[in-house]
Amino acid sequence: MTRRLRLEDEVGTHQGCVRAVNEDSFVSRPRDGIWAVADGMGGHKNGQYASSAVAKAIEQAAICDTLEGAFEAVSNAIYTANEEIFTLSQSSGEQMGTTVVALVFCGLEFAVLWAGDSRAYLYRDGDLHQLTRDHTQVQEMVDRGLLSKDEALDHPMGHILARAVGVQQSLELDAIGDTALSGDVFLLCSDGLHGVLASSEISRIIEIPGGQSAEKLVEACLENGAPDNVTVTIVRAFEPTTLTFSGNQELA
């Protein structure tokens, strides 16, 4: 029998203190080991449509019982959403798109795939590791040595994406994979979180005992003015147990 970890998940989302509409969407399929966060762009209606389109596609994906199969199913769902969003954008003459970051779990293995600047983090042994690399013009300038990381923090072009779902006919997804350990905490979020809270503050809140870290992270953003929509998904990995806790899901 394949060894598996017990996974507990929680989600928090809010429109923020400035935006009238929440253009973020999320996916939570704990029994299938699938989670995702999407941040829409292109105005209220178009942003909502784009993020919900990619979330719906991931929700409806038929998941296999291998990491490779599940990864392919989620990837294909995102590619299908990209085609749908791009086609509507071309016919309507209105630009729309969305970021996406997805976490896929099977046994002890996980994979993360993404496009845009929604992020995935891994909190392990007291350290917060950013698993994704932002697809923004500013990040590309940092990679080419044209900007320092400090200069990039408050750069006026920081919000301009270099890659997103639905913006072009073709889409390239980045992906990473590894083995999870008991005690690992995975964090998926829109830029409404990492654009407001420092990594040290995110770590501090994740460490607070008693759960509800996702909601507490959202509350911290609101206390800091939350200029954008904010969505946070937390997935905690534990050794399997025969006990059943309210709100917990154990992968079959």
C-alpha positions as MATLAB code, in Angstrom:
seq = 'MTRRLRLEDEVGTHQGCVRAVNEDSFVSRPRDGIWAVADGMGGHKNGQYASSAVAKAIEQAAICDTLEGAFEAVSNAIYTANEEIFTLSQSSGEQMGTTVVALVFCGLEFAVLWAGDSRAYLYRDGDLHQLTRDHTQVQEMVDRGLLSKDEALDHPMGHILARAVGVQQSLELDAIGDTALSGDVFLLCSDGLHGVLASSEISRIIEIPGGQSAEKLVEACLENGAPDNVTVTIVRAFEPTTLTFSGNQELA';
ca = [
       0.000    0.000    0.000;
       1.288    3.453   -0.900;
       2.201    5.474    2.180;
       0.209    8.674    2.415;
       0.069   11.756    4.588;
      -3.034   13.083    6.277;
      -3.824   16.504    4.831;
      -5.780   19.291    6.529;
      -6.791   22.322    4.520;
      -8.312   25.745    5.125;
      -9.139   28.687    2.872;
      -9.648   32.405    3.455;
     -10.656   34.989    0.870;
     -11.768   38.641    0.899;
     -12.288   41.438   -1.599;
      -9.993   43.682    0.443;
     -10.397   47.269    1.586;
     -10.346   48.957   -1.837;
     -11.799   46.641   -4.477;
     -15.577   46.487   -4.867;
     -15.541   42.893   -6.169;
     -13.486   39.822   -5.349;
     -11.948   38.631   -8.638;
     -10.092   35.759   -6.945;
     -11.245   32.143   -7.160;
     -10.029   28.994   -5.460;
     -10.294   25.213   -5.709;
     -10.313   22.840   -2.737;
     -10.508   19.120   -3.539;
      -8.888   17.557   -0.439;
     -10.022   14.010   -1.182;
      -8.316   14.239   -4.578;
      -5.266   16.127   -3.314;
      -5.934   19.182   -5.501;
      -5.885   22.859   -4.516;
      -5.616   26.044   -6.582;
      -5.819   29.831   -6.341;
      -6.563   32.115   -9.291;
      -6.434   35.927   -9.432;
      -8.478   37.449  -12.265;
      -7.530   40.526  -14.287;
      -9.259   42.712  -16.842;
     -11.864   44.575  -14.781;
     -14.510   43.331  -12.378;
     -16.651   41.234  -14.710;
     -13.823   39.982  -16.902;
     -11.507   39.199  -13.998;
     -14.211   37.254  -12.192;
     -15.013   35.329  -15.347;
     -11.379   34.443  -16.059;
     -10.503   33.247  -12.562;
     -13.753   31.306  -12.201;
     -13.223   29.694  -15.627;
      -9.862   28.241  -14.650;
     -11.172   27.221  -11.210;
     -14.180   25.493  -12.795;
     -11.956   23.626  -15.241;
      -9.759   22.337  -12.390;
     -12.832   21.434  -10.322;
     -14.168   19.286  -13.180;
     -10.874   17.573  -14.055;
     -10.967   13.794  -13.780;
      -8.109   12.925  -11.432;
      -5.964    9.787  -11.713;
      -4.419    7.948   -8.764;
      -0.836    8.782   -9.733;
       0.956   12.092   -9.374;
       1.803   12.122  -13.069;
      -1.799   11.471  -14.056;
      -3.203   14.081  -11.680;
      -0.610   16.614  -12.780;
      -1.505   16.043  -16.439;
      -5.227   16.353  -15.702;
      -4.798   19.679  -13.893;
      -2.438   20.989  -16.583;
      -4.886   20.070  -19.337;
      -7.705   21.761  -17.417;
      -5.693   24.988  -17.265;
      -4.863   24.778  -20.977;
      -8.562   24.281  -21.757;
      -9.448   27.339  -19.643;
      -6.741   29.337  -21.427;
      -8.336   28.563  -24.791;
     -11.827   29.428  -23.500;
     -10.759   32.750  -21.971;
      -8.626   33.770  -24.953;
     -11.396   32.943  -27.446;
     -13.945   35.025  -25.526;
     -11.451   37.865  -25.172;
     -10.883   37.929  -28.928;
     -14.580   37.820  -29.802;
     -15.554   40.492  -27.250;
     -12.576   42.761  -27.848;
     -11.995   42.959  -24.079;
      -8.747   41.811  -22.481;
      -9.100   39.340  -19.653;
      -6.931   36.781  -17.962;
      -5.998   35.215  -14.672;
      -3.072   33.929  -12.708;
      -3.194   30.390  -11.351;
      -1.171   28.353   -8.888;
      -2.117   24.726   -8.188;
      -0.917   22.102   -5.717;
      -1.264   18.402   -6.577;
      -0.673   15.713   -3.936;
      -0.362   11.933   -4.314;
       1.074    9.715   -1.605;
       4.163   11.482   -0.321;
       4.788   13.348   -3.555;
       3.551   16.769   -4.567;
       3.751   19.039   -7.592;
       3.105   22.763   -8.015;
       2.257   24.388  -11.347;
       1.604   28.025  -12.055;
       1.325   30.999  -14.390;
       1.453   34.601  -13.170;
       2.290   35.968   -9.729;
       0.060   33.942   -7.454;
       2.481   32.009   -5.284;
       3.094   28.712   -3.538;
       5.202   28.521   -0.380;
       6.454   25.614    1.715;
       6.893   26.174    5.444;
       9.277   23.532    6.779;
      11.341   23.393    9.967;
      10.717   27.043   10.774;
      11.629   28.393    7.342;
       9.309   29.745    4.636;
      10.414   28.760    1.133;
       8.907   30.337   -1.977;
       8.348   27.474   -4.416;
       7.195   29.570   -7.365;
       8.855   32.311   -9.380;
       6.671   35.303  -10.287;
       5.919   35.706  -13.979;
       6.202   39.502  -13.954;
       8.219   41.970  -15.976;
       9.965   43.141  -12.821;
      11.011   39.580  -11.896;
      12.408   39.157  -15.410;
      14.483   42.312  -14.904;
      15.751   40.910  -11.596;
      16.662   37.642  -13.319;
      18.613   39.544  -15.973;
      20.461   41.583  -13.336;
      18.785   44.866  -14.281;
      17.181   45.295  -10.850;
      18.114   44.175   -7.359;
      15.595   42.315   -5.212;
      15.272   45.375   -2.965;
      14.642   47.659   -5.970;
      11.963   45.270   -7.193;
       9.934   45.356   -3.970;
       8.138   48.657   -4.623;
       8.739   48.980   -8.352;
       5.859   50.776  -10.153;
       5.718   48.011  -12.790;
       5.547   45.260  -10.213;
       1.945   44.421  -11.076;
       2.543   43.911  -14.821;
       2.433   40.211  -15.641;
       4.687   38.567  -18.180;
       2.517   35.444  -18.296;
      -1.111   34.657  -17.426;
      -3.926   32.305  -18.385;
      -6.108   33.550  -21.254;
      -3.909   36.424  -22.411;
      -2.337   34.595  -25.365;
      -3.447   31.687  -27.511;
      -0.628   29.504  -26.219;
       0.304   29.123  -22.561;
       3.430   27.870  -20.842;
       3.108   26.589  -17.289;
       6.041   26.288  -14.911;
       6.128   23.355  -12.513;
       8.173   21.809   -9.714;
       7.827   18.600   -7.733;
       9.278   17.004   -4.620;
       8.574   14.743   -1.657;
       6.552   16.064    1.282;
       7.387   15.473    4.933;
       5.133   15.212    7.943;
       4.845   18.699    9.434;
       5.095   20.499    6.095;
       2.735   23.432    5.560;
       1.877   24.517    2.018;
       0.556   27.992    1.301;
      -1.111   29.078   -1.948;
      -2.032   32.752   -2.299;
      -2.874   35.604   -4.621;
      -0.627   38.663   -4.651;
      -3.049   40.358   -2.279;
      -1.199   38.458    0.458;
       2.473   38.562   -0.485;
       2.136   42.130   -1.736;
       1.086   43.240    1.766;
       2.694   40.932    4.324;
       6.403   40.231    4.675;
       7.602   36.629    4.738;
       8.428   36.956    8.445;
       4.837   37.958    9.247;
       3.430   35.126    7.124;
       5.656   32.661    9.005;
       4.613   34.083   12.385;
       0.922   33.596   11.628;
       1.412   30.083   10.227;
       3.089   29.150   13.529;
       0.159   30.323   15.685;
      -1.391   27.211   17.322;
      -5.079   26.466   17.055;
      -5.583   26.576   13.302;
      -7.414   29.197   11.205;
      -4.115   30.444    9.774;
      -5.722   31.257    6.425;
      -8.330   33.533    7.991;
      -5.722   35.121   10.261;
      -3.519   35.906    7.253;
      -6.478   37.535    5.506;
      -7.276   39.530    8.660;
      -3.666   40.723    8.837;
      -3.914   41.964    5.244;
      -7.128   43.823    6.057;
      -5.461   45.436    9.070;
      -2.740   46.663    6.693;
      -5.208   48.202    4.236;
      -5.587   45.269    1.803;
      -5.449   47.261   -1.466;
      -6.241   44.136   -3.499;
      -8.319   40.973   -3.264;
      -6.639   38.396   -1.055;
      -7.043   34.622   -1.112;
      -5.082   32.135    0.994;
      -5.120   28.330    1.036;
      -3.244   26.415    3.733;
      -2.538   22.664    3.451;
      -0.873   20.943    6.418;
       0.664   17.465    6.130;
       0.659   15.001    9.019;
       1.361   11.338    9.594;
      -1.796    9.290    8.977;
      -4.024    8.482   11.930;
      -7.124    6.406   12.501;
      -8.745    9.275   14.391;
     -11.198   11.532   12.594;
     -11.180   15.257   13.289;
     -13.856   17.726   12.182;
     -12.806   19.523    9.030;
      -9.919   17.129    8.295;
      -9.638   15.006    5.181;
      -7.589   11.863    4.792;
      -6.687   10.828    1.267;
      -7.908    7.350    0.388;
];
